[in-house]
């Protein structure tokens, strides 16, 4: 199809071709649509122009998001790993960490800090991330470990386990504002790395999707708490269930609301804990 053919094409057909099927316009096609006497054709031109601007903006964002990876890839360091954890704040369930090594040059539209995405967006991105990975590793810290060594150290433990699960191992590791002991490769701590590094952002999405699915499965084993909906976070629903049912094996005894439900905090200490 040539640009001059657009004016002879019915507007519904133009919409199908260039909006629904996202086909490329012929040379000069956008100008032709913008000058078309039909309002419907001009509206299609506006929609295509907006889509192009959004694509350009996303391209610039992805370039910024690869600012830590690009110099390493350019140096021939092809196995750049990123690692992030989820589940530090919940009252129940393990901490889950994911580590990924993306193929050099990977650009996945929409990748961001998992907290900035909807569950639907994360679920759509997770398989695409896995398809573009050289390796994916999952690590976890269990509830008894959280209660034994504290939540901060448990998070570090899950992160290290996720990295150790990678095959091959990364030549360089990007970490969200932490340093992991016991790993041989160079590390780079990036503050708010899940929003600044495509590799850490991808890891945060994989970890979040993995943990959300795990908590939905555990909801079947421990019904009544609502784990499938709140994922163990201290929502009003969860706190109400905890008061009504007491704590189960998934609950973190070292967290104040759980300890309170179990009567582990004397009344005078409960006021101090708040």
N, C-alpha and C positions, 0 to 999 in steps of 0.2 A: 504493500500500500504506500502511495506517495502522499505528500502533504496536501496536494490539491485534491486528492480523493476524499479527504476527511469531511469536506462540506457536503459531499454527496452521500455520506454514510449516516444512517439514522442515529439519533442520539442514544437510544437504548443499546445499539450495537457498539457505539463508541464507549459507552459505560462498561459494557461487558469486556471489551478488549483491553482497555487501558486503565480501568479501575478494579474490576473483579479479577481479571487474569494478569494484570500488572505487566502488560506487554510494553516494549519500547516503542515510543513514537518515532515515525520517520523523521528524517532531517527537516527541520523547519516546521514540524508538526505542532509544537507548543504554540508558536506564534500564530499559526493558522487557526488553532482552536480559540485563542484569545481574541482573534479578529472575526470569528464566526458570528453572523447575525443572530444565531439561535442562542437563547439564554442558557439552555441545557448544555450546549457545547462549551460555552464560556465557563460554566460552573465546573465542568470536567477539567478544563485547563487550570482553574484555580486549585482544584483538588490535587492534580498532578504536581503543580508548582509547590504546594505546601508539602507534599510527600517528598519531593526532591530536597527541599530545604531541611526537612527533618532528617533525611538520610545523610546529608552533608554534616549536620550538627552531630549526629550519632557517630559518624566517621571521625570527627575531631575529638569527640569524647573518648572513643576507643584508642585513639592515638595517645591521648593524655594518660589513659588507663594502662598503657603498655610502656610508660616512661621508665620503669625499673627493669622491665624485661628486655627491651630493645637493645640497650648497650651490651647486655650479657650475651644475647643471641648474636650480635654483630661481632663479638669477641670469639665466637665459636663455642660458647658455653650453651649447649643445646638442651641440656636437662636441667631447666630451672624449675624448682619446686616451690609451691606455695601451700601454706597450711593455715587452717583456722578452725576454731571450735565453737560449738553451740551448746546451750543447756547449762550455763553456769548459774542462772537465777532460779530455775524451777525448784519446787519443793520435793520433786520426785523424779526418778529415772536417772540414767547415766548421763555423763558428759560425753558428747560425741565430737570427734575431730575428723576432718578430712584433709588429705594432702593430695595435690595433683601436680602432674608435670604436663603442661600443654605443649603441643607441637609448636615449634618456632614459627612466629608470624601469625599465630591464631588470633582471629578477631571474631568474637561471638556477639552479635547484636543483642543488647539488653542486659549483658552481664554487669552486675553491680553488687554492692553489699547486700546480702540476703535480706537484711532487715528493711531495706528500701523497696522490696519486691512483694507482690501479693503471692499467696500460695499457688495460684494458678500460673503465675509467671515463673515461679521457681520450678514447678513441676514440668513446665514446657522447656525450660532451659537445661534442666539436669541431664536428660539423655543427649542433648547436643554437646554439652560439656564433655561427657564421657566419650562421645565419638571423636572428639578433638584432643583427647589425652593420650600421651604416651603411657602414663600409668596413673592409677588412682589407689590411694590407701585409706583405710578407715581405722581409726583408733578409738578406744572408749575407756573411760574410767568408771568403775562400778560404784554403786551406792555405798557399799561397805568401805571402799577406798576413799570416797568423799568424806565419809564420817570419821575415818581414821587419820588421814593426812591433811585434811581441810580442802575446801573447794578450789582455792587458788592452785595448790600443788596438784590436785587432781586434774585440773585443766591442763597444766603443763605435761602431766603424764599421758593424757589422751593425745595431745599434740605430738609428743615424741613417738608414741606408738603408731600414729598415723603415718609419720615420716618413715619409720622403720618398716612399715608394710609396703612401701613403694618398691617396685622392681621394674626398671633399674632404680637405683638410688640417685637422688639429685646431685648435681655437681655444685649447685648453689641453692640456698634456701631463703625464701622470703617469708617472714613471720610477722604477724600483726602485733607490733609493740612488745614483743617478748624475745627472750633468748632461751634456747632449749639446751640443757646440759646433756652430755653424753653422745653428741652427734659429731661425726668427723668433718662434715662439709662446712664451708664458709656460710655464715648466716647474716641476714640483713633485717633488722627490726624496723618496721615502718609503722608509725603512729597512724591509726585509722586506715591500716593497710587494705582492709576489705573494700574500701571505697576508692583506693588509689592504685591498686594493683590488680590487673585482670586475673592473675594467677591466684592471688589470695581471695579475690571476689568469687572466682569459680569454686574454690575450695569451700567457701562459706555456704554457697548454694548447695553443693553436694552434701555437706554435713547437715544442713537444715532439713533438706528433703529426707535424708536417711533417718534422722532422729524423729521427725514428724511421723513417718511411716512406722517406725518402731513403737512409738507411743500409741498409735492407733491399734497395733497388734496387741500391746500389753493391756489396752483397755478391755479386750475380750477376756483376758486372764484375771483382771481385777476390775470387775464391773461396778458401777455405781459412783465412781470418782469423776468420770468425765474426761479421762486422759486423752481420748481421741479428739476432743474439742480444744481443751486448754493446754495440752501437751505437758502438764505438770506444773505450769506457771501458777503463781499465787493469785488466781482470779477469785472473785466472790463465789463463783460456783464451786471451785476447788476447796476454798476455805470452809464453805458450808458443808461439803461432803466430808471433809476431814473432821469437822466437829461432830457430824452425825454418825459416821462410820468408824472413826478412829483411824490410825495409820495402818498402812499395809507394808509389805516387804519392799515396795518401790520407794517408800518415803525416806528422806534424808533426816536421820535423827539429830544431826548437828544443826539443823535449821530451826529457828525459834518457833514458828507456828506448829511444826511437827512435834518438837519437844514439849510444847504446851499441851498438844492433844494427847500426848502419852503421859502427861503428869510429871515430866522430867524436870520442869522448872518450878520451884517452889513459888508460892504466891508473891512473896516479897521480892524475889529475883525477877519475876515476870514483869513487874513494873519497870525495873531497871533495864530489862532487855528491850523494852519498847523505846 
